[in-house]
C-alpha cells in the first residue's frame, strides 16, 4: 500500500515518431543501444518484424519459427528506402520502429506474395544485433 505522500510511479510515454530528414519515413526509438552505429556501407545483422499498417498483418518476423536474423548492406539500396535510411545511425542493441509509406516501401504495386497490398504502409520494428567489423 502506497503512502499518501509517496510519488506516483508513471510509465514514461513512448516517444513520438520523428521524420528522417529528406524522407517521408518516420522513426522512433523503443530501446537505446550502445557503442558502434550503423553507417552507409556497413554489413548489419538485425532482428526485424514487418507489419502492414492498414490490416495489422505481420508479414515477416525474423523471430518466427524457421527464421533467422537478417543481414544486409546499409545505406546502399539493397533494401526498401524507408528501411535503408531509417536504420542509419542505429547503435548495437537499439530497437527502432520505422513507419514507411508506400513510396519508400513496396510502392503502388505492393508485394502480394507477402500480403502487402498496393500502396501499403509498413511498420517495421528493427533491432540491431551486430555491425560487421565494429
C-alpha distance (Angstrom), angle and dihedral (degrees) to the residues before:
residue distance angle dihedral
X1 . . .
X2 3.77 . .
X3 3.77 119.3 .
X4 3.79 112.2 -116.5
X5 3.80 90.7 -117.2
X6 3.81 93.8 50.5
X7 3.79 116.4 112.4
X8 3.77 115.1 -108.8
X9 3.78 113.1 -113.5
X10 3.77 110.3 -134.1
X11 3.76 129.5 -172.6
X12 3.80 107.4 -115.4
X13 3.82 112.3 -114.4
X14 3.79 117.4 -103.2
X15 3.78 111.0 -103.4
X16 3.77 117.3 -100.8
X17 3.78 122.2 -110.2
X18 3.80 111.2 -95.1
X19 3.80 127.5 -161.7
X20 3.78 123.5 -103.2
X21 3.81 103.6 -128.5
X22 3.80 111.3 -103.8
X23 3.82 94.4 10.9
X24 3.81 139.4 80.9
X25 3.81 93.9 -132.4
X26 3.80 114.2 102.6
X27 3.80 128.9 -156.0
X28 3.77 143.3 -165.8
X29 3.78 131.4 -171.0
X30 3.80 115.9 -123.3
X31 3.81 95.7 177.7
X32 3.79 127.7 12.8
X33 3.78 119.0 -126.3
X34 3.78 131.8 -152.5
X35 3.77 138.4 -134.7
X36 3.77 126.0 5.2
X37 3.80 119.7 33.2
X38 3.79 131.7 -145.9
X39 3.81 112.8 -98.8
X40 3.80 132.4 -179.9
X41 3.80 109.9 -73.7
X42 3.82 96.3 20.3
X43 3.81 119.0 135.4
X44 3.82 101.6 -126.3
X45 3.82 130.2 -170.8
X46 3.80 116.6 -155.4
X47 3.76 145.1 167.7
X48 3.80 108.3 -127.0
X49 3.78 138.0 -175.0
X50 3.79 120.4 -170.9
X51 3.80 123.4 -161.9
X52 3.81 129.9 -178.1
X53 3.82 103.9 -126.2
X54 3.82 95.3 -151.1
X55 3.82 94.9 54.7
X56 3.81 103.6 21.1
X57 3.83 87.7 -128.2
X58 3.80 116.3 150.7
X59 3.81 104.4 -138.2
X60 3.81 98.7 178.6
X61 3.78 138.7 13.1
X62 3.78 126.6 171.5
X63 3.81 87.6 -152.5
X64 3.82 93.4 60.8
X65 3.82 117.8 108.0
X66 3.79 110.7 -78.8
X67 3.80 93.5 17.3
X68 3.80 127.8 108.1
X69 3.81 136.9 -166.4
X70 3.80 114.6 -66.7
X71 3.81 123.4 -123.9
X72 3.81 123.4 -159.7
X73 3.81 141.7 155.8
X74 3.81 109.0 -100.2
X75 3.78 125.5 -127.4
X76 3.79 97.9 0.5
X77 3.81 102.5 97.9
X78 3.81 99.7 -98.2
X79 3.82 91.9 125.8
X80 3.81 133.1 31.7
X81 3.82 114.3 -59.1
X82 3.80 97.1 -112.6
X83 3.81 91.8 54.0
X84 3.81 93.7 40.3
X85 3.80 93.3 54.4
X86 3.81 96.9 31.3
X87 3.80 94.8 60.9
X88 3.80 97.0 50.5
X89 3.81 109.7 111.3
X90 3.81 95.2 21.2
X91 3.81 114.9 138.9
X92 3.80 127.3 -138.1
X93 3.80 108.5 -79.6
X94 3.80 93.3 19.3
X95 3.80 118.5 135.7
X96 3.79 116.1 -156.5
X97 3.78 134.2 175.7
X98 3.78 118.5 -140.6
X99 3.81 121.5 -161.4
X100 3.79 103.1 -157.7
X101 3.82 122.2 -170.0
X102 3.80 117.5 -143.6
X103 3.81 95.6 -102.3
X104 3.84 89.4 60.0
X105 3.80 92.1 38.9
X106 3.81 128.0 40.1
X107 3.80 95.5 -33.0
X108 3.77 132.9 -145.6
X109 3.81 91.6 -29.5
X110 3.80 96.2 52.7
X111 3.80 117.9 -161.1
X112 3.85 104.2 -82.8
X113 3.82 94.3 -177.4
X114 3.81 88.4 64.6
X115 3.81 95.2 39.2
X116 3.80 94.0 -105.4
X117 3.81 107.0 143.6
X118 3.80 125.2 -141.0
X119 3.80 107.3 -77.2
X120 3.82 91.8 10.6
X121 3.81 120.0 169.1
X122 3.80 113.6 -138.1
X123 3.78 132.5 -148.9
X124 3.79 113.3 -160.5
X125 3.78 126.1 -173.1
X126 3.80 108.2 -157.3
X127 3.82 127.3 -172.0
X128 3.81 117.8 -171.3
X129 3.81 109.0 -136.2
X130 3.81 101.0 170.4
X131 3.79 143.5 -6.8
X132 3.81 111.4 -152.4
X133 3.79 112.6 -115.0
X134 3.80 94.6 6.3
